Amino acid sequence: MIRESPLEILVKEKEQVNPAILLAEEFLRRDAGDLLSAEDISRAEDILQSSSLEIKILEGQLENFAGLPATPSLIIPVGF
């Protein structure tokens, strides 16, 4: 069985900014006196749920990486 390299696994992953960070930035730009609407709270709950799923996926990826064998580099990075 041929295992994928860590780089191949990373390249396959979907790249995106965590939606919770985007929501937090949006809320931080509001005036402190503005209250959250029911729609804002519902959206925040949805985003927190999807962000929790993202964390679980990341934890699974870290477990997979921990099980991979070390792979020697073909080049030496500058500074080493």
Secondary structure, DSSP 8 states (H G I E B T S, - for coil): -----HHHHHHHS-----HHHHHHHHHHTS-TT----HHHHHHHHHHHHHHHHHHHHHHHHHHHHHTS-----SS--TT-
